[in-house]
Amino acid sequence: MKPTLSVITVVYNNVADIGRTLLSVLNQTHPAIEYIVIDGGSTDGTLDIINTYKSRIAKLITEPDKGIYDAMNKGLTLATGDYVIFMNSGDEFYAADTVEKVFATADDADIYYGETEMLNARRESLGQRRHKAPAKFNWKGFKFGMSISHQAIYIRRTLAGPYDPAYHLSADIDWIIRAAKKAKTIVKVDGYVAKYLVGGMSKAKHRQSLQERFRIMKKHYGLIPTVFNHLIIAVNLGFYWLKNRRTND
């Protein structure tokens, strides 16, 4: 029996990108996908595109929400699959056979994860994320930054609790850490498994996002280790900036 994957897409007024995301999910070769789309009440034509594929969407909600994580929690409430993954508007599975390859990697892992390719607004590749997905991952794996994007992590549904509404920009970090604490087997998939469209609220409100990340890491790792780890993060960022500055020059 192949595991059922609940794929959840959250969208609000993103007519430019929703079509790519929908087709990325609907064209997967894996036969057992439950597709859930949560729309925040779009008025820009997004719903027209969604309705084109409505017959192939298992569950669709269109109503106002209290923010992205409230919408994502609605999707989790509806999910019935063995595993869940979020592929929000603008993001894509890396290829049509990505899900099939993920579940062929190992039997019955609690979490699967892989690498993410970054895309700019023109859908041009920016290459791999600065935080490369580690060869081994556990709940302590985010102490130096979010090394796995939420588009690239498949979590057993019974381990995936709701997103904490106390966080408005970085609740996905807390969500993954909490699931990883409960996981017994975590397996890395070779190569890219997702495409991520750079941008979003966390980039627009970068300072607030960083403050939330610090609070989350302090909660899970403790204050003193988090302060020390952030010093290492700052040094690594400095080296990364200098390296890329020289490359650009």
Backbone as numpy.savetxt, mean C-alpha at the origin, in Angstrom:
# Nx Ny Nz CAx CAy CAz Cx Cy Cz
-6.49 -25.63 -3.68 -7.32 -24.43 -3.68 -6.45 -23.19 -3.68
-6.68 -22.33 -4.64 -5.94 -21.07 -4.69 -6.58 -20.08 -3.71
-5.77 -19.33 -2.96 -6.34 -18.38 -1.99 -7.08 -17.25 -2.69
-8.13 -16.78 -2.04 -8.88 -15.63 -2.56 -8.25 -14.35 -2.03
-8.02 -13.42 -2.93 -7.44 -12.12 -2.57 -8.50 -11.04 -2.68
-8.76 -10.35 -1.59 -9.63 -9.18 -1.62 -8.78 -7.96 -1.97
-9.02 -7.39 -3.13 -8.32 -6.18 -3.56 -9.24 -5.00 -3.32
-8.77 -4.02 -2.57 -9.59 -2.87 -2.21 -9.00 -1.61 -2.86
-9.84 -0.91 -3.61 -9.44 0.36 -4.22 -10.26 1.49 -3.62
-9.57 2.49 -3.10 -10.21 3.68 -2.56 -9.96 4.84 -3.54
-11.01 5.59 -3.86 -10.87 6.66 -4.84 -11.82 7.80 -4.52
-11.37 9.01 -4.86 -12.25 10.18 -4.80 -11.78 11.19 -5.84
-12.65 11.46 -6.82 -12.37 12.45 -7.87 -10.98 12.26 -8.49
-10.76 11.11 -9.10 -9.49 10.84 -9.78 -9.75 10.20 -11.13
-10.48 10.93 -11.96 -10.87 10.41 -13.27 -9.65 10.11 -14.14
-8.55 10.80 -13.91 -7.37 10.62 -14.75 -6.70 9.27 -14.54
-6.82 8.70 -13.34 -6.05 7.50 -13.01 -6.85 6.26 -12.69
-8.12 6.39 -12.37 -8.89 5.25 -11.88 -8.98 4.12 -12.91
-9.05 4.46 -14.19 -9.17 3.43 -15.21 -7.99 2.47 -15.23
-6.77 3.00 -15.08 -5.58 2.16 -15.06 -5.60 1.19 -13.88
-6.01 1.71 -12.73 -6.06 0.87 -11.54 -7.09 -0.23 -11.68
-8.28 0.12 -12.16 -9.33 -0.88 -12.35 -8.88 -2.00 -13.27
-8.30 -1.65 -14.41 -7.86 -2.67 -15.37 -6.70 -3.48 -14.84
-5.85 -2.86 -14.04 -4.73 -3.58 -13.44 -5.23 -4.72 -12.57
-6.34 -4.47 -11.86 -6.92 -5.51 -11.00 -7.73 -6.51 -11.82
-8.58 -6.00 -12.67 -9.51 -6.87 -13.42 -8.80 -7.76 -14.42
-7.60 -7.39 -14.86 -6.86 -8.20 -15.83 -5.91 -9.20 -15.20
-5.94 -9.35 -13.87 -5.07 -10.32 -13.22 -5.43 -11.75 -13.64
-4.41 -12.55 -13.84 -4.63 -13.95 -14.25 -5.02 -14.85 -13.07
-4.76 -14.40 -11.85 -5.18 -15.17 -10.67 -6.70 -15.28 -10.68
-7.25 -16.50 -10.55 -8.69 -16.69 -10.73 -9.57 -16.31 -9.55
-8.98 -16.09 -8.37 -9.80 -15.88 -7.18 -9.53 -14.50 -6.59
-10.17 -13.50 -7.17 -10.03 -12.12 -6.70 -11.41 -11.55 -6.40
-11.55 -11.00 -5.21 -12.75 -10.28 -4.82 -12.40 -8.79 -4.89
-13.01 -8.09 -5.85 -12.65 -6.68 -6.04 -13.66 -5.79 -5.35
-13.16 -4.91 -4.49 -13.98 -3.99 -3.71 -13.54 -2.56 -4.03
-14.47 -1.73 -4.42 -14.16 -0.33 -4.75 -14.95 0.58 -3.82
-14.25 1.48 -3.15 -14.87 2.44 -2.24 -14.66 3.84 -2.81
-15.74 4.45 -3.27 -15.67 5.80 -3.85 -16.26 6.78 -2.86
-15.58 7.91 -2.68 -16.00 8.89 -1.69 -17.09 9.84 -2.15
-17.78 9.49 -3.25 -18.82 10.36 -3.78 -18.28 11.27 -4.86
-17.52 10.71 -5.79 -16.87 11.49 -6.85 -17.88 12.20 -7.74
-17.46 13.37 -8.23 -18.34 14.17 -9.11 -17.64 14.57 -10.40
-16.44 14.01 -10.67 -15.64 14.47 -11.81 -15.64 13.49 -12.98
-16.49 12.48 -12.97 -16.50 11.47 -14.03 -15.89 10.15 -13.60
-15.31 10.11 -12.40 -14.74 8.86 -11.89 -15.77 7.76 -11.86
-16.98 8.07 -11.40 -18.02 7.05 -11.29 -18.44 6.51 -12.64
-18.39 7.33 -13.68 -18.74 6.86 -15.02 -17.78 5.75 -15.44
-16.50 5.93 -15.14 -15.51 4.91 -15.48 -15.72 3.66 -14.64
-15.95 3.84 -13.34 -16.18 2.68 -12.47 -17.39 1.88 -12.94
-18.46 2.57 -13.28 -19.69 1.89 -13.70 -19.52 1.11 -14.99
-18.54 1.49 -15.80 -18.25 0.72 -17.02 -17.86 -0.71 -16.68
-17.22 -0.89 -15.53 -16.74 -2.21 -15.11 -17.53 -2.76 -13.93
-18.69 -2.19 -13.65 -19.45 -2.52 -12.44 -19.77 -4.01 -12.34
-20.05 -4.64 -13.45 -20.43 -6.06 -13.43 -19.28 -6.97 -12.99
-18.05 -6.44 -13.05 -16.88 -7.24 -12.67 -16.34 -6.85 -11.29
-17.03 -5.92 -10.64 -16.65 -5.49 -9.30 -17.56 -6.18 -8.30
-16.97 -6.87 -7.32 -17.77 -7.64 -6.37 -18.61 -6.74 -5.47
-18.00 -5.66 -4.97 -18.70 -4.77 -4.05 -18.29 -3.33 -4.32
-19.28 -2.46 -4.43 -19.03 -1.05 -4.72 -19.82 -0.18 -3.76
-19.12 0.74 -3.11 -19.76 1.72 -2.23 -19.44 3.11 -2.76
-20.45 3.94 -2.88 -20.26 5.34 -3.27 -20.97 6.21 -2.26
-20.19 6.86 -1.40 -20.75 7.73 -0.37 -19.63 8.55 0.25
-19.96 9.69 0.84 -18.92 10.49 1.51 -18.27 9.70 2.65
-17.01 10.02 2.93 -16.32 9.37 4.04 -15.60 10.43 4.87
-14.93 9.97 5.93 -14.23 10.88 6.83 -12.74 10.97 6.53
-12.35 10.50 5.36 -10.94 10.51 4.99 -10.53 9.16 4.44
-9.31 9.09 3.92 -8.87 7.89 3.22 -8.89 6.65 4.10
-8.51 6.77 5.37 -8.45 5.57 6.20 -9.85 5.12 6.64
-10.78 6.05 6.74 -12.18 5.67 6.97 -12.69 4.88 5.78
-12.36 5.34 4.57 -12.76 4.62 3.36 -12.11 3.24 3.29
-10.83 3.16 3.66 -10.14 1.88 3.63 -10.72 0.92 4.66
-11.15 1.43 5.80 -11.80 0.58 6.80 -13.13 0.04 6.29
-13.84 0.84 5.51 -15.08 0.34 4.90 -14.78 -0.85 4.00
-13.69 -0.75 3.25 -13.31 -1.86 2.38 -12.95 -3.10 3.17
-12.21 -2.92 4.28 -11.85 -4.07 5.12 -13.08 -4.74 5.70
-14.08 -3.96 6.06 -15.31 -4.52 6.62 -16.02 -5.42 5.61
-15.93 -5.06 4.34 -16.60 -5.83 3.28 -15.80 -7.04 2.81
-14.50 -7.05 3.06 -13.63 -8.09 2.51 -13.92 -9.46 3.13
-13.91 -10.49 2.28 -14.13 -11.86 2.75 -13.02 -12.80 2.27
-12.02 -12.28 1.58 -10.96 -13.13 1.03 -10.01 -13.65 2.08
-9.14 -14.57 1.66 -8.12 -15.11 2.55 -7.07 -14.04 2.87
-6.79 -13.18 1.88 -5.80 -12.11 2.02 -6.41 -10.80 1.54
-5.82 -9.69 1.99 -6.26 -8.37 1.53 -5.05 -7.57 1.05
-5.31 -6.71 0.08 -4.30 -5.76 -0.38 -5.02 -4.51 -0.85
-4.39 -3.36 -0.66 -4.95 -2.10 -1.14 -4.23 -1.66 -2.40
-5.01 -1.42 -3.44 -4.49 -0.89 -4.69 -5.32 0.36 -5.00
-4.93 1.48 -4.40 -5.74 2.69 -4.50 -5.57 3.38 -5.84
-6.47 4.28 -6.13 -6.53 4.90 -7.45 -5.19 5.53 -7.84
-4.70 5.16 -9.02 -3.41 5.63 -9.50 -2.34 4.57 -9.41
-2.53 3.58 -8.52 -1.56 2.51 -8.34 -1.96 1.29 -9.16
-0.99 0.40 -9.39 -1.25 -0.76 -10.23 -0.46 -1.97 -9.75
-0.98 -3.17 -10.04 -0.15 -4.35 -9.95 0.92 -4.23 -11.03
2.09 -4.80 -10.76 3.21 -4.62 -11.69 2.93 -5.24 -13.06
2.28 -6.40 -13.09 1.98 -7.08 -14.35 0.69 -7.87 -14.17
0.17 -8.39 -15.28 -1.09 -9.12 -15.22 -1.00 -10.41 -14.41
0.19 -10.98 -14.33 0.35 -12.24 -13.59 0.97 -12.05 -12.21
0.98 -10.82 -11.71 1.62 -10.54 -10.42 1.02 -11.34 -9.28
-0.29 -11.30 -9.11 -0.93 -12.00 -7.99 -0.69 -13.50 -8.09
-0.78 -14.03 -9.29 -0.53 -15.45 -9.50 0.89 -15.84 -9.05
1.87 -15.00 -9.39 3.26 -15.27 -9.00 3.46 -15.14 -7.51
2.79 -14.18 -6.89 2.92 -14.00 -5.44 2.50 -15.26 -4.70
1.35 -15.79 -5.04 0.85 -16.96 -4.32 1.53 -18.26 -4.74
2.32 -18.21 -5.80 3.12 -19.38 -6.19 4.45 -19.42 -5.45
4.78 -18.33 -4.74 6.07 -18.22 -4.06 6.20 -19.21 -2.91
5.16 -19.32 -2.11 5.18 -20.22 -0.95 3.74 -20.51 -0.54
3.56 -21.61 0.17 2.23 -21.99 0.59 1.88 -21.40 1.95
0.73 -20.74 2.01 0.11 -20.41 3.28 0.91 -19.47 4.18
1.64 -18.53 3.62 2.31 -17.52 4.45 1.27 -16.55 5.01
1.60 -15.92 6.11 0.69 -14.92 6.68 0.79 -13.59 5.94
2.01 -13.27 5.50 2.23 -12.03 4.76 3.19 -12.30 3.59
2.85 -11.75 2.43 3.75 -11.74 1.28 4.06 -10.28 0.97
5.28 -10.02 0.51 5.62 -8.64 0.15 6.68 -8.65 -0.96
6.78 -7.52 -1.65 7.76 -7.39 -2.72 8.17 -5.96 -2.94
8.81 -5.69 -4.06 9.35 -4.38 -4.37 8.34 -3.55 -5.15
8.50 -2.22 -5.06 7.59 -1.29 -5.73 8.34 -0.39 -6.70
7.79 -0.23 -7.89 8.33 0.72 -8.86 7.58 2.05 -8.72
8.34 3.14 -8.69 7.75 4.47 -8.55 7.47 5.08 -9.92
6.32 5.75 -10.03 5.94 6.43 -11.27 5.66 7.90 -10.99
6.00 8.76 -11.96 5.63 10.17 -11.81 4.27 10.42 -12.47
3.83 11.67 -12.48 2.51 12.00 -13.00 2.35 11.67 -14.48
3.47 11.56 -15.21 3.42 11.20 -16.64 3.56 9.70 -16.85
3.46 8.94 -15.75 3.57 7.47 -15.75 4.96 7.01 -16.18
5.96 7.87 -15.98 7.35 7.51 -16.28 7.97 6.87 -15.05
8.77 5.85 -15.26 9.37 5.13 -14.15 10.44 5.98 -13.45
10.36 6.01 -12.14 11.39 6.65 -11.32 12.26 5.60 -10.64
12.04 4.36 -11.02 12.83 3.27 -10.47 12.34 2.79 -9.12
13.19 2.14 -8.42 12.88 1.53 -7.12 12.76 2.59 -6.03
11.97 2.29 -5.01 11.85 3.19 -3.86 13.20 3.34 -3.17
13.39 4.50 -2.51 14.64 4.72 -1.77 14.82 3.66 -0.69
13.74 3.31 -0.03 13.78 2.23 0.96 13.54 0.91 0.23
14.59 0.18 -0.05 14.46 -1.11 -0.72 13.80 -2.12 0.21
12.92 -2.94 -0.36 12.27 -3.97 0.44 13.33 -4.93 0.98
13.34 -5.18 2.27 14.39 -6.02 2.87 14.25 -7.48 2.50
15.36 -8.21 2.55 15.33 -9.64 2.27 14.51 -10.39 3.30
14.58 -9.91 4.55 13.77 -10.47 5.63 13.00 -9.33 6.29
11.77 -9.61 6.71 10.94 -8.55 7.31 10.18 -9.09 8.51
10.16 -8.30 9.58 9.27 -8.57 10.71 8.75 -7.23 11.21
8.08 -7.23 12.36 7.41 -6.01 12.81 8.39 -4.90 13.17
9.65 -5.24 13.38 10.66 -4.22 13.68 11.27 -3.62 12.41
10.82 -4.08 11.25 11.45 -3.71 9.99 11.24 -2.28 9.54
10.33 -1.54 10.21 10.07 -0.15 9.82 10.81 0.84 10.71
11.73 0.37 11.55 12.36 1.28 12.50 13.22 2.35 11.83
13.68 2.08 10.59 14.44 3.08 9.85 13.65 3.67 8.68
12.34 3.45 8.66 11.52 3.97 7.58 10.63 2.87 6.99
9.64 3.29 6.21 8.68 2.36 5.64 9.31 1.68 4.42
9.85 0.50 4.63 10.59 -0.20 3.58 9.72 -1.00 2.62
8.43 -1.11 2.94 7.49 -1.81 2.06 6.27 -0.92 1.89
5.87 -0.68 0.67 4.68 0.14 0.44 3.42 -0.71 0.58
2.30 -0.07 0.90 1.09 -0.85 1.14 0.54 -1.49 -0.13
0.96 -1.00 -1.31 0.55 -1.63 -2.57 1.28 -2.94 -2.81
2.33 -3.20 -2.04 3.19 -4.35 -2.28 3.16 -5.36 -1.15
2.13 -5.29 -0.29 2.07 -6.23 0.83 0.69 -6.88 0.89
0.71 -8.20 0.93 -0.50 -9.03 0.98 -0.60 -9.59 2.41
-1.67 -9.28 3.10 -1.80 -9.66 4.51 -3.00 -10.59 4.69
-2.78 -11.66 5.44 -3.90 -12.54 5.75 -5.01 -11.73 6.42
-6.22 -11.88 5.92 -7.30 -11.00 6.36 -7.57 -11.10 7.86
-7.41 -12.27 8.44 -7.68 -12.43 9.86 -6.66 -11.70 10.74
-5.54 -11.29 10.14 -4.52 -10.53 10.88 -4.66 -9.03 10.67
-5.47 -8.63 9.72 -5.57 -7.22 9.32 -6.70 -6.54 10.07
-6.34 -5.84 11.14 -7.34 -5.07 11.88 -7.67 -3.78 11.16
-8.54 -2.97 11.72 -8.88 -1.68 11.09 -7.75 -0.68 11.23
-7.73 0.30 10.35 -6.78 1.40 10.46 -7.17 2.28 11.64
-6.17 2.79 12.35 -6.40 3.62 13.53 -6.78 5.03 13.08
-8.00 5.49 13.39 -8.43 6.82 12.94 -7.68 7.96 13.61
-6.84 7.65 14.62 -6.05 8.70 15.26 -4.99 9.25 14.32
-4.64 8.47 13.29 -3.63 8.89 12.31 -4.32 9.24 11.00
-3.97 10.39 10.44 -4.62 10.87 9.22 -3.78 10.68 7.97
-2.47 10.48 8.13 -1.58 10.42 6.97 -0.70 9.16 6.95
-0.45 8.56 8.09 0.51 7.46 8.16 -0.04 6.22 8.86
-1.35 6.07 8.87 -1.96 4.93 9.55 -1.57 3.60 8.90
-1.15 3.64 7.63 -0.76 2.39 6.97 0.48 1.78 7.61
1.38 2.62 8.14 2.58 2.11 8.83 2.17 1.35 10.09
1.32 1.97 10.88 0.83 1.33 12.10 0.08 0.04 11.78
-0.71 0.05 10.72 -1.51 -1.11 10.30 -0.63 -2.29 9.94
0.42 -2.03 9.17 1.33 -3.11 8.76 2.10 -3.65 9.96
2.59 -2.76 10.82 3.34 -3.21 12.00 2.47 -4.11 12.89
1.23 -3.69 13.10 0.34 -4.49 13.95 0.08 -5.87 13.35
-0.10 -5.93 12.04 -0.30 -7.22 11.38 0.96 -8.08 11.45
2.12 -7.45 11.24 3.38 -8.19 11.26 3.68 -8.76 12.65
3.24 -8.08 13.70 3.43 -8.59 15.06 2.69 -9.92 15.26
1.58 -10.09 14.56 0.77 -11.31 14.72 1.16 -12.40 13.73
1.95 -12.04 12.71 2.28 -13.00 11.65 3.33 -14.02 12.10
3.15 -15.25 11.68 4.12 -16.31 11.96 5.08 -16.51 10.79
4.58 -16.35 9.57 5.43 -16.53 8.38 5.26 -15.34 7.45
6.39 -14.72 7.12 6.42 -13.56 6.21 7.39 -13.88 5.08
6.90 -13.82 3.85 7.68 -14.27 2.69 7.88 -13.14 1.69
9.12 -12.96 1.25 9.40 -11.97 0.21 9.26 -12.58 -1.17
8.63 -11.82 -2.07 8.48 -12.21 -3.47 9.58 -11.53 -4.27
10.24 -12.25 -5.13 11.31 -11.67 -5.95 10.76 -10.64 -6.92
11.47 -9.53 -7.05 11.16 -8.54 -8.08 10.03 -7.59 -7.69
9.61 -6.79 -8.68 8.55 -5.82 -8.48 7.18 -6.50 -8.45
6.31 -6.00 -7.56 4.94 -6.51 -7.50 3.92 -5.39 -7.64
4.37 -4.12 -7.61 3.42 -3.02 -7.67 4.05 -1.79 -8.32
3.17 -0.92 -8.82 3.57 0.39 -9.32 2.85 1.44 -8.49
3.63 2.40 -7.99 3.09 3.42 -7.09 3.20 4.79 -7.73
2.07 5.50 -7.81 2.04 6.85 -8.37 2.45 7.83 -7.27
3.59 8.48 -7.45 4.15 9.37 -6.42 3.23 10.57 -6.22
3.06 10.95 -4.96 2.24 12.12 -4.63 1.35 11.80 -3.44
0.16 12.36 -3.41 -0.78 12.07 -2.34 -0.64 13.04 -1.17
-1.50 12.82 -0.17 -1.57 13.73 0.97 -0.31 13.70 1.82
0.31 12.52 1.96 1.49 12.44 2.82 2.63 13.27 2.26
2.68 13.44 0.94 3.70 14.29 0.33 3.32 15.76 0.47
2.04 16.07 0.27 1.58 17.45 0.36 1.68 17.98 1.80
1.51 17.09 2.77 1.59 17.48 4.18 2.73 16.70 4.84
3.91 16.90 4.31 5.06 16.08 4.68 5.41 16.21 6.17
5.37 17.42 6.70 5.73 17.63 8.10 4.79 16.88 9.03
3.49 16.99 8.77 2.50 16.29 9.59 2.68 14.78 9.48
2.99 14.32 8.27 3.22 12.89 8.05 4.40 12.40 8.88
5.48 13.17 8.90 6.67 12.78 9.66 6.37 12.75 11.16
5.59 13.71 11.63 5.22 13.73 13.05 4.41 12.50 13.42
3.49 12.11 12.55 2.69 10.91 12.80 3.57 9.66 12.81
4.50 9.60 11.86 5.39 8.44 11.80 6.21 8.31 13.08
6.66 9.43 13.61 7.43 9.40 14.86 6.55 8.85 15.99
5.32 9.32 16.08 4.41 8.84 17.12 4.17 7.34 17.00
4.00 6.87 15.78 3.75 5.44 15.54 4.97 4.62 15.95
6.14 5.06 15.54 7.36 4.31 15.87 7.63 4.34 17.37
7.35 5.48 18.01 7.52 5.57 19.46 6.60 4.57 20.16
5.38 4.45 19.67 4.41 3.52 20.27 4.89 2.07 20.18
5.45 1.71 19.04 5.83 0.32 18.81 7.26 0.00 19.27
8.18 0.96 19.14 9.59 0.67 19.40 10.15 1.34 20.65
9.40 2.30 21.22 9.89 3.01 22.39 10.50 4.35 22.02
10.51 5.29 22.96 10.98 6.65 22.68 12.47 6.72 22.36
13.31 6.18 23.24 14.76 6.30 23.06 15.23 5.60 21.78
14.81 4.35 21.51 15.21 3.72 20.24 14.73 4.51 19.02
13.54 5.12 19.13 13.01 5.88 17.99 13.83 7.14 17.74
14.21 7.83 18.80 15.07 9.01 18.64 16.39 8.62 18.00
17.01 7.55 18.50 18.29 7.07 17.95 18.13 6.66 16.49
17.06 5.94 16.19 16.84 5.50 14.81 16.62 6.67 13.87
15.99 7.73 14.35 15.77 8.91 13.51 17.08 9.65 13.23
18.03 9.57 14.14 19.35 10.14 13.85 20.00 9.38 12.70
19.86 8.07 12.70 20.40 7.25 11.61 19.68 7.55 10.31
18.35 7.73 10.40 17.57 8.08 9.21 18.06 9.41 8.62
18.32 10.39 9.50 18.78 11.71 9.05 20.13 11.60 8.35
21.03 10.79 8.90 22.34 10.60 8.27 22.20 9.94 6.91
21.36 8.90 6.84 21.14 8.20 5.58 20.53 9.12 4.53
19.60 9.97 4.96 18.99 10.93 4.03 20.02 11.92 3.50
20.94 12.33 4.39 22.00 13.25 3.97 22.89 12.64 2.91
23.30 11.38 3.13 24.12 10.69 2.14 23.36 10.50 0.83
22.07 10.16 0.94 21.23 9.96 -0.26 21.13 11.26 -1.05
20.93 12.38 -0.35 20.80 13.68 -1.02 22.10 14.07 -1.70
23.23 13.87 -1.02 24.53 14.20 -1.60 24.82 13.34 -2.83
24.53 12.06 -2.73 24.77 11.14 -3.84 23.98 11.54 -5.06
22.68 11.82 -4.86 21.82 12.17 -5.99 22.12 13.56 -6.52
22.59 14.45 -5.65 22.97 15.79 -6.10 24.15 15.70 -7.04
25.13 14.87 -6.68 26.30 14.68 -7.55 25.91 14.03 -8.86
24.97 13.07 -8.78 24.52 12.40 -9.99 23.81 13.38 -10.93
22.97 14.24 -10.35 22.22 15.23 -11.14 23.17 16.29 -11.71
24.23 16.63 -10.95 25.19 17.62 -11.42 25.98 17.08 -12.61
